[in-house]
Amino acid sequence: MSKYLVTGGAGYVGSVVAAHLLEAGHQVTVLDDLSTGFAEGVPEGAEFVRGRIQDAGEVLDSSFEAVLHFAASSQVGESVADPEKYWRNNVAGSLELVSAMRKAGVGRLVFSSTAAVYGEPEEVPIKESARTSPTNAYGATKLAVDHLITSEAVAHGLAAVSLRYFNVAGAYGRYGERH
């Protein structure tokens, strides 16, 4: 049994991942400020800490195996209207999270990135190796965090993966998208 921190674990994707981890017999701590997630979305059996990703240092210690990072501002239109919010939350928050991980000795990260880092594709289907050229602050901030993670991997040995998925759809049991 391993112990995982799921940031954004009260949201759509994070709650489903947290539920699957619990069902697999792992310990799960959910860190979420409930700005877009819902307390009801936190799976039963998970420890819930209400806070921002900038607060991860208060939660993380060496007992955690990894962090699964789903906490982000994620509305494209809003990112165009309020880019500062996206840079502050997505990039500055992720920087604080990665720093807290290094301080706690947690060396594994799964990051919820986005296909929006590719912008308008030059060819379809989009290959992972396609040129990145985001067209909005949401995609730009996710790409910045991808670069942050790469730098952290080179400098400090962080083992990480960025998931660049397109539109997420579906539900799992009582967990699903809610607006």
Solvent accessible surface area in square Angstrom, and as a share of the most:
residue,aa,sasa,rsa
1,M,176,0.78
2,S,29,0.19
3,K,47,0.20
4,Y,35,0.13
5,L,0,0.00
6,V,0,0.00
7,T,0,0.00
8,G,8,0.08
9,G,0,0.00
10,A,3,0.03
11,G,21,0.20
12,Y,45,0.17
13,V,39,0.22
14,G,1,0.01
15,S,4,0.02
16,V,30,0.17
17,V,35,0.20
18,A,0,0.00
19,A,5,0.04
20,H,85,0.38
21,L,27,0.14
22,L,38,0.19
23,E,119,0.53
24,A,71,0.55
25,G,40,0.38
26,H,47,0.21
27,Q,92,0.41
28,V,6,0.03
29,T,3,0.02
30,V,0,0.00
31,L,0,0.00
32,D,12,0.06
33,D,48,0.25
34,L,37,0.18
35,S,86,0.56
36,T,105,0.61
37,G,6,0.05
38,F,64,0.26
39,A,53,0.41
40,E,103,0.46
41,G,14,0.14
42,V,18,0.10
43,P,5,0.03
44,E,163,0.73
45,G,64,0.62
46,A,17,0.14
47,E,101,0.46
48,F,71,0.30
49,V,42,0.24
50,R,165,0.60
51,G,12,0.11
52,R,103,0.38
53,I,6,0.03
54,Q,50,0.22
55,D,45,0.24
56,A,1,0.00
57,G,49,0.47
58,E,151,0.68
59,V,27,0.15
60,L,14,0.07
61,D,67,0.35
62,S,93,0.60
63,S,64,0.41
64,F,11,0.05
65,E,67,0.30
66,A,9,0.07
67,V,0,0.00
68,L,19,0.09
69,H,3,0.01
70,F,27,0.11
71,A,20,0.15
72,A,25,0.19
73,S,11,0.07
74,S,56,0.36
75,Q,99,0.44
76,V,68,0.39
77,G,53,0.51
78,E,66,0.30
79,S,0,0.00
80,V,99,0.57
81,A,89,0.69
82,D,54,0.28
83,P,47,0.30
84,E,102,0.46
85,K,77,0.33
86,Y,0,0.00
87,W,109,0.38
88,R,143,0.52
89,N,30,0.15
90,N,3,0.02
91,V,34,0.19
92,A,45,0.35
93,G,0,0.00
94,S,1,0.01
95,L,88,0.44
96,E,85,0.38
97,L,0,0.00
98,V,4,0.02
99,S,39,0.25
100,A,13,0.10
101,M,1,0.01
102,R,110,0.40
103,K,187,0.79
104,A,20,0.15
105,G,61,0.59
106,V,4,0.02
107,G,37,0.36
108,R,133,0.49
109,L,4,0.02
110,V,38,0.22
111,F,4,0.02
112,S,12,0.08
113,S,2,0.02
114,T,12,0.07
115,A,9,0.07
116,A,28,0.22
117,V,0,0.00
118,Y,10,0.04
119,G,20,0.19
120,E,137,0.62
121,P,56,0.35
122,E,131,0.59
123,E,102,0.46
124,V,124,0.71
125,P,108,0.68
126,I,40,0.21
127,K,121,0.51
128,E,149,0.67
129,S,103,0.67
130,A,34,0.27
131,R,148,0.54
132,T,44,0.25
133,S,43,0.28
134,P,37,0.23
135,T,92,0.54
136,N,29,0.15
137,A,13,0.10
138,Y,26,0.10
139,G,0,0.00
140,A,28,0.21
141,T,0,0.00
142,K,7,0.03
143,L,23,0.12
144,A,28,0.22
145,V,1,0.01
146,D,11,0.06
147,H,109,0.49
148,L,33,0.17
149,I,10,0.05
150,T,81,0.47
151,S,67,0.43
152,E,16,0.07
153,A,35,0.27
154,V,126,0.73
155,A,69,0.53
156,H,106,0.48
157,G,58,0.56
158,L,16,0.08
159,A,55,0.43
160,A,44,0.34
161,V,73,0.42
162,S,37,0.24
163,L,68,0.34
164,R,66,0.24
165,Y,64,0.24
166,F,127,0.53
167,N,149,0.77
168,V,62,0.36
169,A,93,0.72
170,G,54,0.52
171,A,79,0.61
172,Y,70,0.27
173,G,76,0.73
174,R,150,0.55
175,Y,28,0.10
176,G,25,0.24
177,E,97,0.44
178,R,130,0.47
179,H,181,0.81
